[in-house]
Amino acid sequence: MYKFSTNTIVNSINWPGFANVPTANEGGESIEDHKRFWVDLTDTENPIFRVARHFKFPKKNVVAIYKRKYSKPQLFEVQFDMNAVIDRMKEEEQTSGVGRIVLYIGLSGSENSYYANASSYKGKPFIVEFKIKKDATAADVAKEAVKNANRHQQLIFDYKLVNIKADGDKVVMTGTDEYQVVRQALLQYYDEDAYTYDCCAQFGAFDTEDKGVIVTQGKAGFGTFRQMIKDLRLPTAANTNWTAIAQDDRPIPGGYYNEYVIKLCVNRGILGSDAVGEITKSLTNHVFYVLDSECGGVTEEWEKALSEAGLSDVLVVVDKDEDDVTLTEEEIDETYDDPEAVQEAEKKAHGSKTTNTGEDTDDEPDSTSTDTGSDDTGSDDTGSETTGD
């Protein structure tokens, strides 16, 4: 089987690179008005969806189209309820005490050197202690903790690792980067009598509270300028310079792009090598990132053109999450010459049309409470609940 994949960005209805280019024939259609994509209806039984400087997609050869809508980045949020440490202080029958917030932040989808350390457990620790004064309310303790946390961040880091604020009885810490992942979030209270030796020597230690921490993991964006520059268009001079050769085919800062994967199956004729006269077919992937109409883009025109080309029936909207499975080479080999089988196999591989198909993820909450106070509880970068390494 002959296979390959392409990658193309579509920003506008016209092709800007044709501007100021003379037409081939005087009086003919102005080349700067040439469409970026259009539908060839010469053969009404087999319309062709065409894309400038790319390929043509006859209706009879398109076996599937998969759309994945863009998603905006979300930052993590951790809430520390100061009532937990005050209740612990009252249980110990103490008039004052010391609390501690422990936060360990890792990365997913990024290799920022700021998070490198001597351990293979790459990440940044953020630990801050605070006093619990006599008769202080939870709101008072939250303000004291925020004050100490801001001082700690200013002295230890030369950049803002997290955003910190007091919200009533809670200390709220939010991320500053979409690739940040909370690996550990603990609220602790200092117990002066935690350890006793020889019936007289006593040593204190921080005990982890069972309640008081709620972690809402963030989620990296998809179809954003940052994600596309990082994963699809490396920030080289050819892509970012003002004289870049690919100016018409690069992401726009602030734009959001929907992904369309068009699968094309074409009979290539007698090209095989295993037997005389073997017929070879190609199954190729053509990935388009189309600027969303909400950002001044052309998704509406793009899907209208797909409809005019008779391709709406094979357009499937997929959700990308942990219940997606991998399409094996055996499944591809068994189905590539059968368009309906290809669609069924691809539908299985990429999930459902509209919603998550995982049995264990449909009813999960958006946030996770660390009831046991153990580390690494929250969710991964897909936004679904998991237990970290």
N, C-alpha and C positions, 0 to 999 in steps of 0.2 A: 504494500500500500504506500502511496506517495503522500507524505504529510508535511505540512509546515504551518507556521502561524505568523500573522502580521499584526501590527500595532499602529493605529492611526488616530489622531486627534482632530475633531471637527469643531471649529469655533464659529463659523458663519455660514450663511446660505450661499454666499458667493465665494470665489477663490481670490483672496486679496493679492496673491502673487501675480495675477494676470493684469493688474493695474498698469497703465501706461505702456502696454505691449501692443504694437500695431497689429491690426487684423490681417488675416491672410489675403482676403479679397476686399477691395474697397466696396463700401455699401453693404457688406455682410454684417452679421451679428457682432457687436462689440465684444472683444475677448474679455475685457474687464468685467463684463456682466455675466460671464460664464458661471453656471451654477456649480456649487461644490458637490452637489448630488442631485440626481434627477431620475425620472422613470422613462424608459424607452418603450413606447407602446406600439412599435411597428408591427410586432406580432401580438395581437390581442390575446391569443391563447397562451402565450408564454412571455409576459412582460418582463423587462430587465431593469433591475435596480442598479444604477451606475453611480460610482463615486470618482470624482476627478483625481487623477494621479494615483489610482488604486486599481480596483477590479470591477468587473461587471458581474451581477448576480442574477442569472436567469431564474425565474420562479421554479422551473422544473428541477433545478439543481440545488436549491436551498432546502436542506432537510430540517434545520432548526435555527431559531434565533433566541438567544437568552439575554434578558435585560436585568441588570442589577442597578438599582437606583443608588444615587450617591447618599452618603450618610455623613452628617456633620460630626466633628470630634466632640467628645465629652470628657470633662476632667473629673477625676475621682474626688470624693468627699468623705471625710471621716468626722463623726460627731462623738465627742467625749462628754458624757453627762456627769457633772461634778457632784450630783446628789449621791452617786455611788461611793465616792471617797468620804463624803460627810457622814453617810450612814455607817460606813466602816469605823470611822472615828468614834461615833456614838456607841457602837458595839463594843469597842475597846475601852469605853468609859474614860476617854481622854478629852481634855478641853482644847487641845490644839494638835496639829499633826502636819505631815508632809506627804504630798502626793507627787506622782510622776507620770508623765505621758511618754510612751515609747512608740515611735513610728519608724518603720523601715520601708523605704521606697525603692523598688526595682524598676526595670524597663522591659518593655515588650515591643519589638519592632524597631528598636533604636539601639545604637551602640555609642551613645554619648560618653566621651572619656571622663566627664565629671563624675560618673558613677563607678568608675573603676576602683578596685581596692585589692588588697593582698589576698583576699579569699576568692574562691571560685563563685561564691554567692554574691554576685555583683549587685551593688546597690548603695544607697545612702542612708545611714541611721540619723534619726532626729530624736533626741532625748532631752526633755526639759523637766525640771522639778519646780515645785511651788509650795508655798506655805498655806496651811489651813488655819486661820486665826480663830480665836475663841469667839463663839456666837456668829461667825461669818455665814452668810447665806451662800447657796450654790452659785448665784449670780456674782457675788463678791469673789468667790474662789475662781470662777471662770475668768473674770477680769484680771486677777493676779496671775493666772496661768498664761493668759495671752500676752501680758506685759513681759513676763520672763521668756516666753517663746520668741517674741519679736527681738528681744535683746540677744538671745542665743543665736538666732538666725543671722543677725547683723554682725556678730563677732566671729562666728565660726565659718560662715559661707560668704563668698564674695559675689553671690547672686541669690535671687529669691528662689528657694527650693519649693516652698509651699506658701499659700495665702492663709493667713491666720486671723480669726475674728471671734469675738464673744457674741453668742446668740442666746440671750436669756441665761439659763442654767448650763448651757453647753459651750464647749470650745469647739469650733468648727475649723477644720483644716481642709483646704481644697488644693488640687494640683495646679501646676503651672505649665504642664506639658501633657499632650494627649497620650504620649507613650509611657507615662508613669503608671506603675502598678503598685498597689499597697500589698507588701509581703507580710507585714506584721503591724498590728495596731493594738496596744495594750494600755490600760489605765491601772495604775498601781498605787498602793498605800504603804507607807513605811511603818513596819511593825518593830518596835524597839525590842520586843521579847521573842523574836522569831526563833532564835536558837538558844538553848540552855545546855551548859556543859558542867559536869561535876556538881550539879545542884546549886551552883552559885554564879558561875560565869555566864553572862547573857550577851548575845550579839543580835543586832537588828538586821533586817533585810526588807526589801520591797516585796510585798505579796501582790499577786495579780488579782484584780477584782473580777468576779464572775459576770458582772453586768456593767453597762454604761458605755459601750462602744458600738457604733453602727458604721459599717463600711459600705459605701456605694462605689463600686469600681468605675473607672472611666472607660472610654472606648475610642480607639484610634479612628480617624475619619477615613472615608473611602471616596475617591473621586475628587479630592481636594487638591489644590495647587501643591501643597507640601507633600502629600502622599504620592502624587504623580511625578514630581521632580525627584523624590527619593527612590521610588520603585521603578519608574518607567522612563523618565527623561533625566539622565544624570546631569547635574549642574555644570556642564562643561561649556567652553566658549561657543561650541557649535550650537548649543541650545539656549544660552543666556546672553551672548554677546549681541550688541546692537546690530552687528552685521551677520548675525547667525544665518546659516544656510537653510535652517528649518523654521524660520520665523512664523510661517503660516500654520505650522504643525507643532505647536508647543502650548502648554497650559497657560491660562491667564490667571494672574494672582487674584485671589478672592472669588474665583469661579468654582462651580460645582459641576462635575461631569458624571453622566450616566453611562454605564458600560453596556455595550451591545456586542454579543459574540455571535457572529454569523457562521454557521457550519455549511460548507459547500462540498457537495459530492458530484464529481465529474468523471465520466468515462474517458479515460486517456487513450484508449485503443490498444493495439498490440504492442505493449511495452514490457511485458513480463519477461522473466529470465528462467523461470522454473520449467516451463513447457513451451513448445512451439505454438505460436498463436495465442498465448495467454492474454486474456483481457485484464487490464489494470485500471482500477478506479482510485481516485484521490479523495480523501476526506480532509479538508483543510479548515483551519480556524482563522477567522478574520475579526480582530478585536477593534472596536471603535469606541472612543470616548467622546461623547457628544455633549457639548456645553448645554446645561439645563436652561430652559426658557426663562426661569425665574431670575437668572443672571444675565439676561439679554442674549441667551443662546437659541438653539434651533431644535430642541427635542420635539416640539410639536410638529414642525415641518418635516423632521426626520421620520417620525412615526406616520405622518400623513403620506409621505412618499412610500413607506413600506406597505401601507394599506393600498395605495394605488397600484403597487406592483403585485398585489394579491398575496402578500406575505404575513398578513395579520394572523392567519390561522396557525402559523408556526412560531409566533412570538410568545415566549413564556417568560413571565416575571418570576424571578427566583429570589429567595432569601438565603443569604450566605451565613451559615452558622455551624455549630458543632455537630449537628445531625447529618450534614452532608457527607456523602460517601465518595470513595474514589472509583472512577470508571476504569476497569481493568483493560489491558490490551486484548484479552480473550473476548470480552464483551464487544469491543470495537470491531475486532475481526469478524465476529459473528453477525454484526448488524450494519456494517458500513454500506452494504449494497441494498439495504432495506430502509427507506426513509422513516417509515412508521416505527420500526424497531429502534432506529437511532434516537428518535424523539423520546421513546419510552425509557431507553437506557440513560439518556442524558437527564431526563426528568428525575429519575431515581438518584442520579449522581449529585444533582444540584438542589435537591429538596423540593418543596411544593411551589405552587404558583404564587401564593400570597403570604402564607404564614409558616411559622416554624413547625416542622413535622416530628421533632424529637418528643418521645413520650415523657421524658423527665424534665423538659424545659418549658413546656407550655404555661404552667401555673407558677413559675418561680417568681418571687418578688424582685423588685428592682434593687433592693438593698438587703444586706445580710448582717444580722446581729451576732457579734462574737460572744455568745452566751457563756462559753466555757473559758473565755479569756485566752484561748490558745492562739498561736501565731498562724499566719498564712491563711486566714479564712477570709473569703471575699469572692471575687470573681475574676476571670481572666480577661484578656483584652478583647474577647468577643462579646463581653457584656453578660455572660452566663455564669452561674454560680459554680465554683470549683474550689478545690483545696490545692494550694500551691506546693512547690517542691519543699 
